[in-house]
Amino acid sequence: MLTPTSPVESPYSRWPAGVKLALVAGLGMVIGALSHVALLAMALALVWLTFLPVGRAEAARLPLRLRPLWPFILVIGGWHILRGTPDVGLAVILRMLIMVAAATLLLLTTRFDALLATFSTLFRPFERLGLPVERIALALAMAVRFIPVLSQRAADLALAWRARSARNPRHRLLTPLALSALDEAERSAEALRARSASV
Amino acid sequence: MERTIAYVALFAALIAALGFMPRIDLVAGVPITLQSFGVMLAGTVLGARRGALAVLVFVGLIALGLPLLSGGANLWTVLYTPRIGYVIGFPVAAYVTGWLTERLTGLPLGAAAALASIGGGMMALYAIGIPVAAYMNEFTLQETAMGALAFLPGDLVKAGAAGLVTGQLARMRPGAVLSRTT
């Protein structure tokens, strides 16, 4: 449910995650320095073309994936037109579309564990400076594990409320939800203590 | 140490779960999401250091591409949008909120937590979010600040809720509200 990786094998799936990450970061820096609308539009077209090896279906789905950006496009575009700087607004919108498209491609073709491993490697040098990389990786993995648990708890609480009342629960579910997070944390801490002394 | 890891992980998960909860339309069709409420709560319940760590773990998850920001976005999809400033500001907001909660000991916990949420979850967050959004959109600071006014009522409600929930949690699990116990 959580990971957006495409089930389709593509040439990019075999590229190392670090290389893809560096390419996306590099692209971000390049387009950050560009302000020429025509060049940015060309960059967007190029990013779209790089979707083709993943399959035409994914390339065709890209506009759909970019649809949640509409409110930003309307506000940014509208305001820049009102203040008489439409070309600046267009450049801002194009940069946004390029980065979201590139990130979508990265995530479609890179598995979560590959990205986590790359990040751990990237941060390894900081271990000498006292950054507890192992503990951070453990916290990340535990958080991933507990997101569906807490989402389900929220849904259960809402259901229990609706079974008893016709009114909207509004803020009344927040305390029980936070309470179950605290209790779950206490139990997990106990489980961690029971299993290892070295964390 | 195990306790810190567990609380940090669970609060990161809580912030994510709050992002999945349906948006509430406050006055005039301005939707408010519960994610920033989660950031405030991390500070008021866990305190400055652990609260900021919990939010950093959440930011780490969205950096790994998980679509946990409200609306199904991750760090990469908001990188070049006005939202990025608020995402960067989240850990700082939790830290300031926790720092204030730890120090406003003269007040009842609920009131202290609500005030701390206004100071950290709103003022500190805006102080980072507004300049970054202005830079990203190439708007002026005044224009962006005017736009941010739309979020003010919702954020005030969330700060109040954070105070209320923190007070209730302290009554039910006194030992678990780390901002006041350690």
Chai-1 contact restraints between the chains, C-beta under 6 A:
chainA,res_idxA,chainB,res_idxB,connection_type,confidence,min_distance_angstrom,max_distance_angstrom,comment,restraint_id
A,L2,B,L66,contact,1.0,0.0,6.0,A-B,restraint_1
A,F72,B,T81,contact,1.0,0.0,6.0,A-B,restraint_2
A,I76,B,N137,contact,1.0,0.0,6.0,A-B,restraint_3
A,V88,B,E138,contact,1.0,0.0,6.0,A-B,restraint_4
A,V92,B,N137,contact,1.0,0.0,6.0,A-B,restraint_5
A,V92,B,E138,contact,1.0,0.0,6.0,A-B,restraint_6
A,R95,B,Y80,contact,1.0,0.0,6.0,A-B,restraint_7
A,M96,B,Y80,contact,1.0,0.0,6.0,A-B,restraint_8
A,M96,B,T81,contact,1.0,0.0,6.0,A-B,restraint_9
A,M99,B,L79,contact,1.0,0.0,6.0,A-B,restraint_10
A,M99,B,Y80,contact,1.0,0.0,6.0,A-B,restraint_11
A,V100,B,T77,contact,1.0,0.0,6.0,A-B,restraint_12
A,A103,B,W76,contact,1.0,0.0,6.0,A-B,restraint_13
A,A103,B,T77,contact,1.0,0.0,6.0,A-B,restraint_14
A,L107,B,G65,contact,1.0,0.0,6.0,A-B,restraint_15
A,L115,B,L64,contact,1.0,0.0,6.0,A-B,restraint_16
A,L116,B,L64,contact,1.0,0.0,6.0,A-B,restraint_17
A,R135,B,I5,contact,1.0,0.0,6.0,A-B,restraint_18
A,L138,B,I5,contact,1.0,0.0,6.0,A-B,restraint_19
A,A139,B,I5,contact,1.0,0.0,6.0,A-B,restraint_20
A,A139,B,V8,contact,1.0,0.0,6.0,A-B,restraint_21
A,A139,B,A9,contact,1.0,0.0,6.0,A-B,restraint_22
A,A139,B,V57,contact,1.0,0.0,6.0,A-B,restraint_23
A,L140,B,V57,contact,1.0,0.0,6.0,A-B,restraint_24
A,L140,B,G60,contact,1.0,0.0,6.0,A-B,restraint_25
A,M142,B,A9,contact,1.0,0.0,6.0,A-B,restraint_26
A,A143,B,A9,contact,1.0,0.0,6.0,A-B,restraint_27
A,A143,B,A12,contact,1.0,0.0,6.0,A-B,restraint_28
A,A143,B,A13,contact,1.0,0.0,6.0,A-B,restraint_29
A,A143,B,V57,contact,1.0,0.0,6.0,A-B,restraint_30
A,F146,B,L10,contact,1.0,0.0,6.0,A-B,restraint_31
A,F146,B,A13,contact,1.0,0.0,6.0,A-B,restraint_32
A,I147,B,A13,contact,1.0,0.0,6.0,A-B,restraint_33
A,I147,B,A16,contact,1.0,0.0,6.0,A-B,restraint_34
A,I147,B,A17,contact,1.0,0.0,6.0,A-B,restraint_35
A,L150,B,A13,contact,1.0,0.0,6.0,A-B,restraint_36
A,L150,B,L14,contact,1.0,0.0,6.0,A-B,restraint_37
A,L150,B,A17,contact,1.0,0.0,6.0,A-B,restraint_38
A,S151,B,A17,contact,1.0,0.0,6.0,A-B,restraint_39
A,S151,B,F20,contact,1.0,0.0,6.0,A-B,restraint_40
A,A154,B,A17,contact,1.0,0.0,6.0,A-B,restraint_41
A,A154,B,M21,contact,1.0,0.0,6.0,A-B,restraint_42
A,H171,B,A161,contact,1.0,0.0,6.0,A-B,restraint_43
A,L174,B,V165,contact,1.0,0.0,6.0,A-B,restraint_44
A,T175,B,V165,contact,1.0,0.0,6.0,A-B,restraint_45
A,T175,B,Q168,contact,1.0,0.0,6.0,A-B,restraint_46
A,A178,B,V165,contact,1.0,0.0,6.0,A-B,restraint_47
A,A178,B,L169,contact,1.0,0.0,6.0,A-B,restraint_48
A,A181,B,L10,contact,1.0,0.0,6.0,A-B,restraint_49
A,A181,B,L14,contact,1.0,0.0,6.0,A-B,restraint_50
A,L182,B,R173,contact,1.0,0.0,6.0,A-B,restraint_51
A,L182,B,A176,contact,1.0,0.0,6.0,A-B,restraint_52
A,E184,B,L10,contact,1.0,0.0,6.0,A-B,restraint_53
A,A185,B,A6,contact,1.0,0.0,6.0,A-B,restraint_54
A,A185,B,Y7,contact,1.0,0.0,6.0,A-B,restraint_55
A,A185,B,L10,contact,1.0,0.0,6.0,A-B,restraint_56
A,S188,B,A6,contact,1.0,0.0,6.0,A-B,restraint_57
A,A189,B,E2,contact,1.0,0.0,6.0,A-B,restraint_58
A,A189,B,R3,contact,1.0,0.0,6.0,A-B,restraint_59
A,A189,B,A6,contact,1.0,0.0,6.0,A-B,restraint_60
A,L192,B,E2,contact,1.0,0.0,6.0,A-B,restraint_61
A,R193,B,E2,contact,1.0,0.0,6.0,A-B,restraint_62
A,V199,B,E2,contact,1.0,0.0,6.0,A-B,restraint_63
